[in-house]
């Protein structure tokens, strides 16, 4: 067990004493974050996907409680107190009662499992804690996958051996996790996050092909130089995808597919436009009337082409090319997809000034949250120093001094920017007998 796991378990036991939620003798399930290398925003546009699991986690300590009640406490949202509900008795989907509480995730998991015919008879007592930044590394997907697996386990619904490798059962978990966000919460997420977390393997890249719904594991070429995956949390808080530009971009892409279908193009998603001549024809027809929609297509079309170059470079150990493509994707997300935000781009601008940074771009749903970078090992400390120097000049409200001042006035909470160095890890781990 890693040192960080031990520290978090100590915190969980403290929360247990303070709340009276007894998890002694239970299990701890740890689910990872993810770092998408390509194609960001490609899942709902039909592209292939590639990424890794990263070592920012959600931990859930839980045990069956012998009742039909679920009792959960989050150490990250103590102001919400204990979330309690009986199996089969939860707020209605997308209702105002769930909009502002993290409890919408366990409510949604119970709702979707029941809708899918999973008969839960056993409630759990559980304590949750996480250190995933609040935008860009899939905190919500990690929590949802963790809750589904843990409730199934507590009810002796044996899925452990089935989801540990890509299989119809594993993709059923992915489908249900997406449904929690789409159908219960109202967040229009795709499946990139759930796939990259559930199937992540230590030291490997995860390649998902939506055409035949398969996952392949891709080792990094042995000739790769020493590098670091770094995440630059801007300190901003991103609203859920249901309240963000993500929802608008997804609707735009779906609208353009509909327009193209009416014009005789037989496609199901933007990634179906693969031929350059067809792409050029579409732009000549529609750029005048729908310039923004053509920009969305431009990003997807060229990101999809770059994807295969990036995959080949990963296999060859050419991490410099992987980083260069990561950077090009970021420019496309900024200029064509227009899904980034000023704080995210400030982080990217800073990163580009540091020799040894191979590539950088925004991560995740967009607007706010975190940016990411691929960095030569020798440049990791320099990147952190550059952020520490330059970012507070542009956004002093996210520095430690400003946050302390706000806290002393009992004002609204602020969040501090941070730079994290991440490792490639297993997506899901279960510990027994640690509590």
FENWOJO-V617177 format. One record per backbone hydrogen bond with DSSP energy under -1.0 kcal/mol. CO is the residue of the C=O (numbers start at 1). NH is the residue of the N-H. If there is no record, write none. Layout:
{{CO,NH} {CO,NH}}
This chain:
{{2,6} {3,7} {4,8} {5,9} {6,10} {7,11} {8,12} {9,13} {10,14} {11,15} {12,16} {13,17} {14,18} {15,19} {16,20} {23,26} {27,62} {28,431} {29,60} {30,429} {31,58} {33,54} {35,52} {38,50} {39,42} {42,47} {43,46} {45,271} {49,208} {50,37} {50,38} {51,206} {52,35} {53,425} {54,33} {54,56} {57,131} {58,31} {59,129} {60,29} {61,127} {62,27} {63,125} {67,123} {68,87} {70,85} {71,126} {72,83} {73,128} {77,80} {78,81} {83,72} {85,70} {86,89} {92,95} {95,98} {98,101} {101,104} {102,105} {103,107} {104,108} {105,109} {106,110} {107,111} {108,112} {109,113} {110,114} {111,115} {112,116} {113,118} {114,117} {118,120} {123,65} {124,71} {125,63} {126,73} {127,61} {128,75} {129,59} {135,370} {137,34} {138,142} {139,143} {140,144} {141,145} {142,146} {143,147} {144,148} {145,149} {146,150} {147,151} {148,152} {149,153} {150,154} {151,155} {152,157} {153,156} {159,163} {167,171} {168,172} {169,173} {170,174} {171,175} {172,176} {173,177} {174,178} {175,179} {176,180} {177,181} {178,182} {179,183} {179,184} {180,185} {181,186} {181,187} {184,94} {187,189} {191,195} {192,196} {193,197} {194,198} {195,199} {200,427} {201,204} {205,218} {206,51} {207,216} {208,49} {209,214} {214,209} {216,207} {218,205} {221,224} {226,377} {228,375} {229,422} {230,373} {231,420} {232,371} {233,418} {240,243} {241,244} {245,249} {246,250} {247,251} {248,252} {249,253} {250,254} {251,255} {252,256} {253,257} {254,258} {255,259} {256,260} {257,261} {258,262} {259,263} {260,265} {261,264} {265,267} {269,272} {270,273} {272,274} {275,279} {276,280} {277,281} {278,282} {279,283} {280,284} {281,285} {282,286} {283,287} {286,290} {290,294} {291,295} {292,296} {293,297} {294,298} {295,299} {296,300} {297,301} {298,302} {299,303} {300,304} {301,305} {302,306} {303,307} {306,310} {307,311} {308,312} {309,313} {310,314} {311,315} {312,316} {313,318} {314,221} {314,317} {317,319} {318,322} {319,323} {320,324} {321,325} {322,326} {323,327} {324,328} {325,329} {326,330} {327,331} {328,332} {329,333} {330,334} {331,335} {332,336} {332,337} {333,339} {339,367} {341,345} {342,346} {343,347} {344,348} {345,349} {346,350} {347,351} {348,352} {350,353} {351,354} {354,357} {356,376} {359,374} {361,372} {366,368} {369,234} {370,363} {371,232} {372,361} {373,230} {374,358} {374,359} {375,228} {376,379} {379,383} {380,384} {381,385} {382,386} {383,387} {384,388} {385,389} {386,390} {387,391} {390,394} {391,395} {395,398} {396,399} {398,417} {399,403} {400,404} {401,405} {402,406} {403,407} {404,408} {405,409} {406,411} {407,410} {418,233} {420,231} {423,55} {427,32} {429,30} {431,28}}
